Amino acid sequence: MNLLERIFQNKKEFYNLALEYFYNINSAIYEDTKFDMIVSKSISILIDHDFIPTPCIEIKLELRKNQIKRGNYFLYVSENKEFIDELLIT
């Protein structure tokens, strides 16, 4: 089974993994990590990137407060779901 098929068959696992990492963010570092809605947006295979080791998998969550988009959270993991990096944009 190739990587694309594994991601498709396990997409809920990937989104749950991103949520797990997001909820473990040190809130002392980020002023506003409280959102009332987190939407699973996309899972991508990243082939070329300036500062993220590639290839890897990018999982994107959209962060909303009062139904208004307030930011995005990106989790980058290896094919084996090992942490590579994360990015929170608010």
VMD Tcl script that builds the backbone (N, CA, C; Angstrom):
set m [mol new atoms 270]
animate dup $m
set s [atomselect $m all]
$s set {name element resname resid chain x y z} {
  {N N MET 1 A 0.852 -1.172 0.000}
  {CA C MET 1 A 0.000 0.000 0.000}
  {C C MET 1 A 0.898 1.235 0.000}
  {N N ASN 2 A 0.598 2.177 -0.867}
  {CA C ASN 2 A 1.449 3.363 -0.942}
  {C C ASN 2 A 1.035 4.404 0.106}
  {N N LEU 3 A 1.841 5.431 0.232}
  {CA C LEU 3 A 1.618 6.457 1.251}
  {C C LEU 3 A 0.269 7.132 1.101}
  {N N LEU 4 A -0.100 7.477 -0.098}
  {CA C LEU 4 A -1.380 8.152 -0.326}
  {C C LEU 4 A -2.553 7.301 0.154}
  {N N GLU 5 A -2.526 6.030 -0.135}
  {CA C GLU 5 A -3.598 5.127 0.309}
  {C C GLU 5 A -3.644 5.024 1.828}
  {N N ARG 6 A -2.468 4.949 2.460}
  {CA C ARG 6 A -2.417 4.867 3.932}
  {C C ARG 6 A -2.968 6.124 4.576}
  {N N ILE 7 A -2.642 7.272 4.014}
  {CA C ILE 7 A -3.167 8.531 4.555}
  {C C ILE 7 A -4.680 8.561 4.404}
  {N N PHE 8 A -5.167 8.202 3.238}
  {CA C PHE 8 A -6.607 8.232 2.993}
  {C C PHE 8 A -7.350 7.291 3.943}
  {N N GLN 9 A -6.828 6.103 4.138}
  {CA C GLN 9 A -7.490 5.131 5.006}
  {C C GLN 9 A -7.397 5.491 6.484}
  {N N ASN 10 A -6.408 6.300 6.852}
  {CA C ASN 10 A -6.191 6.638 8.263}
  {C C ASN 10 A -6.305 8.132 8.530}
  {N N LYS 11 A -7.083 8.846 7.731}
  {CA C LYS 11 A -7.120 10.307 7.868}
  {C C LYS 11 A -7.626 10.741 9.239}
  {N N LYS 12 A -8.553 10.031 9.833}
  {CA C LYS 12 A -9.029 10.389 11.179}
  {C C LYS 12 A -7.906 10.281 12.198}
  {N N GLU 13 A -7.071 9.268 12.052}
  {CA C GLU 13 A -5.916 9.111 12.941}
  {C C GLU 13 A -4.966 10.297 12.813}
  {N N PHE 14 A -4.725 10.748 11.579}
  {CA C PHE 14 A -3.838 11.889 11.364}
  {C C PHE 14 A -4.425 13.161 11.973}
  {N N TYR 15 A -5.720 13.396 11.772}
  {CA C TYR 15 A -6.348 14.571 12.372}
  {C C TYR 15 A -6.320 14.492 13.897}
  {N N ASN 16 A -6.565 13.321 14.452}
  {CA C ASN 16 A -6.508 13.156 15.909}
  {C C ASN 16 A -5.107 13.387 16.441}
  {N N LEU 17 A -4.109 12.963 15.690}
  {CA C LEU 17 A -2.727 13.201 16.075}
  {C C LEU 17 A -2.446 14.705 16.118}
  {N N ALA 18 A -2.908 15.431 15.105}
  {CA C ALA 18 A -2.724 16.887 15.084}
  {C C ALA 18 A -3.434 17.546 16.265}
  {N N LEU 19 A -4.636 17.101 16.574}
  {CA C LEU 19 A -5.360 17.647 17.730}
  {C C LEU 19 A -4.607 17.385 19.030}
  {N N GLU 20 A -4.058 16.198 19.156}
  {CA C GLU 20 A -3.297 15.844 20.348}
  {C C GLU 20 A -2.099 16.779 20.526}
  {N N TYR 21 A -1.363 16.993 19.453}
  {CA C TYR 21 A -0.214 17.910 19.531}
  {C C TYR 21 A -0.672 19.341 19.796}
  {N N PHE 22 A -1.755 19.758 19.154}
  {CA C PHE 22 A -2.257 21.123 19.364}
  {C C PHE 22 A -2.622 21.344 20.829}
  {N N TYR 23 A -3.312 20.404 21.427}
  {CA C TYR 23 A -3.735 20.561 22.826}
  {C C TYR 23 A -2.572 20.491 23.803}
  {N N ASN 24 A -1.417 20.036 23.351}
  {CA C ASN 24 A -0.231 19.999 24.211}
  {C C ASN 24 A 0.665 21.221 24.055}
  {N N ILE 25 A 0.219 22.205 23.270}
  {CA C ILE 25 A 0.999 23.439 23.110}
  {C C ILE 25 A 1.077 24.148 24.456}
  {N N ASN 26 A 2.238 24.669 24.768}
  {CA C ASN 26 A 2.433 25.407 26.011}
  {C C ASN 26 A 1.708 26.744 25.900}
  {N N SER 27 A 0.596 26.886 26.596}
  {CA C SER 27 A -0.213 28.099 26.473}
  {C C SER 27 A 0.487 29.334 27.027}
  {N N ALA 28 A 1.534 29.158 27.829}
  {CA C ALA 28 A 2.286 30.310 28.320}
  {C C ALA 28 A 3.051 30.978 27.179}
  {N N ILE 29 A 3.391 30.219 26.160}
  {CA C ILE 29 A 4.110 30.759 25.006}
  {C C ILE 29 A 3.144 31.513 24.093}
  {N N TYR 30 A 1.965 30.966 23.902}
  {CA C TYR 30 A 0.977 31.558 23.005}
  {C C TYR 30 A -0.142 32.174 23.823}
  {N N GLU 31 A -0.417 33.450 23.582}
  {CA C GLU 31 A -1.421 34.162 24.358}
  {C C GLU 31 A -2.817 33.584 24.191}
  {N N ASP 32 A -3.171 33.169 22.983}
  {CA C ASP 32 A -4.544 32.779 22.714}
  {C C ASP 32 A -4.612 31.410 22.054}
  {N N THR 33 A -4.621 30.357 22.887}
  {CA C THR 33 A -4.765 29.013 22.329}
  {C C THR 33 A -6.146 28.447 22.628}
  {N N LYS 34 A -7.057 29.274 23.086}
  {CA C LYS 34 A -8.422 28.833 23.374}
  {C C LYS 34 A -9.316 29.184 22.191}
  {N N PHE 35 A -9.813 28.162 21.538}
  {CA C PHE 35 A -10.700 28.347 20.395}
  {C C PHE 35 A -11.944 27.509 20.636}
  {N N ASP 36 A -13.089 27.974 20.160}
  {CA C ASP 36 A -14.313 27.217 20.399}
  {C C ASP 36 A -14.615 26.217 19.292}
  {N N MET 37 A -13.840 26.258 18.211}
  {CA C MET 37 A -14.039 25.289 17.137}
  {C C MET 37 A -12.711 25.047 16.424}
  {N N ILE 38 A -12.402 23.774 16.247}
  {CA C ILE 38 A -11.218 23.389 15.494}
  {C C ILE 38 A -11.697 22.509 14.350}
  {N N VAL 39 A -11.401 22.942 13.120}
  {CA C VAL 39 A -11.900 22.266 11.927}
  {C C VAL 39 A -10.741 21.552 11.223}
  {N N SER 40 A -10.927 20.276 10.944}
  {CA C SER 40 A -9.938 19.525 10.164}
  {C C SER 40 A -10.009 20.030 8.728}
  {N N LYS 41 A -8.907 20.578 8.227}
  {CA C LYS 41 A -8.923 21.201 6.903}
  {C C LYS 41 A -8.278 20.359 5.813}
  {N N SER 42 A -7.053 19.895 6.039}
  {CA C SER 42 A -6.400 19.165 4.945}
  {C C SER 42 A -5.232 18.334 5.455}
  {N N ILE 43 A -4.911 17.343 4.644}
  {CA C ILE 43 A -3.708 16.534 4.837}
  {C C ILE 43 A -3.002 16.518 3.492}
  {N N SER 44 A -1.721 16.881 3.508}
  {CA C SER 44 A -0.959 16.972 2.261}
  {C C SER 44 A 0.362 16.233 2.402}
  {N N ILE 45 A 0.858 15.784 1.285}
  {CA C ILE 45 A 2.207 15.237 1.245}
  {C C ILE 45 A 3.110 16.364 0.780}
  {N N LEU 46 A 4.042 16.741 1.621}
  {CA C LEU 46 A 4.942 17.846 1.333}
  {C C LEU 46 A 6.210 17.282 0.707}
  {N N ILE 47 A 6.487 17.703 -0.508}
  {CA C ILE 47 A 7.621 17.160 -1.255}
  {C C ILE 47 A 8.825 18.087 -1.230}
  {N N ASP 48 A 8.582 19.388 -1.242}
  {CA C ASP 48 A 9.686 20.350 -1.278}
  {C C ASP 48 A 9.298 21.555 -0.433}
  {N N HIS 49 A 10.170 21.928 0.497}
  {CA C HIS 49 A 9.875 23.066 1.367}
  {C C HIS 49 A 11.186 23.697 1.808}
  {N N ASP 50 A 11.170 24.989 2.032}
  {CA C ASP 50 A 12.395 25.705 2.397}
  {C C ASP 50 A 12.929 25.330 3.776}
  {N N PHE 51 A 12.062 25.176 4.788}
  {CA C PHE 51 A 12.577 24.952 6.136}
  {C C PHE 51 A 12.023 23.712 6.839}
  {N N ILE 52 A 11.187 22.929 6.177}
  {CA C ILE 52 A 10.676 21.681 6.749}
  {C C ILE 52 A 11.367 20.522 6.029}
  {N N PRO 53 A 11.940 19.573 6.781}
  {CA C PRO 53 A 12.538 18.404 6.119}
  {C C PRO 53 A 11.490 17.648 5.306}
  {N N THR 54 A 11.814 17.328 4.108}
  {CA C THR 54 A 10.860 16.651 3.231}
  {C C THR 54 A 11.447 15.344 2.748}
  {N N PRO 55 A 10.647 14.418 2.304}
  {CA C PRO 55 A 9.190 14.457 2.238}
  {C C PRO 55 A 8.583 14.229 3.619}
  {N N CYS 56 A 7.394 14.759 3.816}
  {CA C CYS 56 A 6.676 14.566 5.067}
  {C C CYS 56 A 5.186 14.805 4.828}
  {N N ILE 57 A 4.429 14.658 5.885}
  {CA C ILE 57 A 2.982 14.836 5.811}
  {C C ILE 57 A 2.624 16.092 6.595}
  {N N GLU 58 A 1.833 16.960 5.974}
  {CA C GLU 58 A 1.381 18.203 6.610}
  {C C GLU 58 A -0.114 18.054 6.929}
  {N N ILE 59 A -0.462 18.254 8.198}
  {CA C ILE 59 A -1.852 18.183 8.634}
  {C C ILE 59 A -2.255 19.583 9.081}
  {N N LYS 60 A -3.335 20.101 8.500}
  {CA C LYS 60 A -3.762 21.473 8.777}
  {C C LYS 60 A -5.098 21.467 9.514}
  {N N LEU 61 A -5.137 22.239 10.611}
  {CA C LEU 61 A -6.361 22.473 11.359}
  {C C LEU 61 A -6.676 23.962 11.308}
  {N N GLU 62 A -7.941 24.301 11.123}
  {CA C GLU 62 A -8.360 25.703 11.133}
  {C C GLU 62 A -8.933 26.011 12.511}
  {N N LEU 63 A -8.489 27.114 13.104}
  {CA C LEU 63 A -8.882 27.500 14.450}
  {C C LEU 63 A -9.898 28.632 14.381}
  {N N ARG 64 A -11.049 28.438 15.022}
  {CA C ARG 64 A -12.114 29.441 14.973}
  {C C ARG 64 A -12.556 29.835 16.375}
  {N N LYS 65 A -12.957 31.085 16.482}
  {CA C LYS 65 A -13.558 31.601 17.707}
  {C C LYS 65 A -14.777 32.389 17.270}
  {N N ASN 66 A -15.943 32.061 17.847}
  {CA C ASN 66 A -17.215 32.684 17.457}
  {C C ASN 66 A -17.465 32.546 15.958}
  {N N GLN 67 A -17.151 31.385 15.430}
  {CA C GLN 67 A -17.337 31.017 14.030}
  {C C GLN 67 A -16.513 31.841 13.042}
  {N N ILE 68 A -15.532 32.570 13.546}
  {CA C ILE 68 A -14.646 33.366 12.696}
  {C C ILE 68 A -13.261 32.740 12.738}
  {N N LYS 69 A -12.663 32.563 11.564}
  {CA C LYS 69 A -11.327 31.982 11.503}
  {C C LYS 69 A -10.342 32.890 12.228}
  {N N ARG 70 A -9.606 32.288 13.174}
  {CA C ARG 70 A -8.625 33.039 13.958}
  {C C ARG 70 A -7.202 32.548 13.763}
  {N N GLY 71 A -7.041 31.468 13.002}
  {CA C GLY 71 A -5.690 30.977 12.781}
  {C C GLY 71 A -5.675 29.587 12.194}
  {N N ASN 72 A -4.456 29.084 12.035}
  {CA C ASN 72 A -4.234 27.732 11.533}
  {C C ASN 72 A -3.152 27.066 12.359}
  {N N TYR 73 A -3.276 25.766 12.479}
  {CA C TYR 73 A -2.248 24.957 13.123}
  {C C TYR 73 A -1.795 23.925 12.096}
  {N N PHE 74 A -0.494 23.792 11.935}
  {CA C PHE 74 A 0.085 22.825 11.006}
  {C C PHE 74 A 0.965 21.863 11.796}
  {N N LEU 75 A 0.763 20.583 11.561}
  {CA C LEU 75 A 1.621 19.563 12.150}
  {C C LEU 75 A 2.316 18.847 11.001}
  {N N TYR 76 A 3.629 18.677 11.140}
  {CA C TYR 76 A 4.427 17.980 10.133}
  {C C TYR 76 A 4.946 16.698 10.762}
  {N N VAL 77 A 4.628 15.568 10.136}
  {CA C VAL 77 A 5.053 14.270 10.647}
  {C C VAL 77 A 5.656 13.445 9.516}
  {N N SER 78 A 6.436 12.456 9.930}
  {CA C SER 78 A 7.010 11.534 8.946}
  {C C SER 78 A 5.950 10.534 8.510}
  {N N GLU 79 A 6.318 9.718 7.572}
  {CA C GLU 79 A 5.429 8.664 7.079}
  {C C GLU 79 A 4.997 7.735 8.218}
  {N N ASN 80 A 5.856 7.604 9.246}
  {CA C ASN 80 A 5.566 6.747 10.397}
  {C C ASN 80 A 4.911 7.509 11.545}
  {N N LYS 81 A 4.391 8.700 11.255}
  {CA C LYS 81 A 3.697 9.559 12.221}
  {C C LYS 81 A 4.616 10.071 13.334}
  {N N GLU 82 A 5.912 10.178 13.027}
  {CA C GLU 82 A 6.868 10.733 13.981}
  {C C GLU 82 A 6.907 12.246 13.811}
  {N N PHE 83 A 6.913 12.954 14.925}
  {CA C PHE 83 A 6.913 14.411 14.921}
  {C C PHE 83 A 8.129 14.966 14.191}
  {N N ILE 84 A 7.873 15.957 13.315}
  {CA C ILE 84 A 8.949 16.685 12.653}
  {C C ILE 84 A 8.942 18.135 13.107}
  {N N ASP 85 A 7.782 18.793 12.987}
  {CA C ASP 85 A 7.681 20.197 13.360}
  {C C ASP 85 A 6.202 20.564 13.481}
  {N N GLU 86 A 5.953 21.742 14.030}
  {CA C GLU 86 A 4.599 22.259 14.118}
  {C C GLU 86 A 4.648 23.773 13.959}
  {N N LEU 87 A 3.530 24.343 13.557}
  {CA C LEU 87 A 3.450 25.782 13.332}
  {C C LEU 87 A 2.043 26.253 13.713}
  {N N LEU 88 A 1.982 27.261 14.567}
  {CA C LEU 88 A 0.716 27.856 14.961}
  {C C LEU 88 A 0.702 29.293 14.468}
  {N N ILE 89 A -0.296 29.627 13.664}
  {CA C ILE 89 A -0.451 30.988 13.136}
  {C C ILE 89 A -1.761 31.537 13.661}
  {N N THR 90 A -1.682 32.586 14.477}
  {CA C THR 90 A -2.900 33.219 15.008}
  {C C THR 90 A -2.896 34.692 14.706}
}
mol reanalyze $m
mol bondsrecalc $m
mol representation Tube
mol addrep $m
